[in-house]
Amino acid sequence: MTDLPGHHYHIEIPGTTIFDGKQAMKGYALNKMCYDFNKAENREGFKADEEGWMEKYGLNDEQKTACRNRDVLGMINAGGNIYYLAKFAGIFKLSVQDVGGLQTGRTTEEFQDFLQSQA
């Protein structure tokens, strides 16, 4: 790993997708769509026509499959940024703790217990 001006490095954390510039470019369409879920009418529009909405934003097949399956980890792997994906998860009544459980391989309750144990 080189930490010199002009050199880029990537830290490997097993089982973790690092959101870096490459991931940001990969997930641009997905993140743009999720950002637009800040508006209630866009969330409703997505629920009314998910396929049309994904097509409108130009999601690729990997992103579409992850969205169809409500697979937040798949969306992260497809370039999704968790801050934008929170809006997507909210459409389906998934809390941040639900997503935290998914990210760590725990149930929501196990994740909540974990958080409490760290307090």
Residue pairs with C-beta under 8 A, 6 or more apart in sequence:
1 9
1 11
2 9
3 9
10 18
10 20
11 18
17 23
17 76
17 77
19 76
19 81
19 82
23 79
23 81
24 31
24 79
24 81
25 79
26 78
26 79
27 63
27 75
27 78
27 79
27 80
27 81
28 79
29 57
29 58
29 59
29 60
29 63
30 57
30 59
30 63
30 67
30 75
30 78
30 79
30 80
30 84
31 79
31 80
31 81
31 84
32 57
33 46
33 53
33 54
33 56
33 57
33 59
33 88
34 80
34 81
34 84
34 85
34 87
34 88
35 84
35 87
36 42
36 57
37 43
37 46
37 87
37 88
37 90
37 91
38 87
43 87
43 90
43 91
45 53
46 53
46 91
47 91
50 67
50 68
51 64
54 63
54 64
54 67
59 67
60 78
62 74
62 77
62 78
63 75
63 78
63 79
63 80
65 71
65 74
66 72
66 74
66 75
66 77
66 78
66 80
67 75
67 88
70 92
70 94
72 80
72 85
72 88
72 89
72 94
72 99
72 102
72 103
73 102
73 103
75 85
75 88
76 82
76 85
76 103
80 88
82 99
85 99
86 96
86 99
89 95
89 96
89 98
89 99
95 108
97 108
97 111
97 112
97 115
98 108
100 106
100 108
100 111
100 115
101 107
101 108
101 109
101 110
101 111
104 111
104 114
106 114
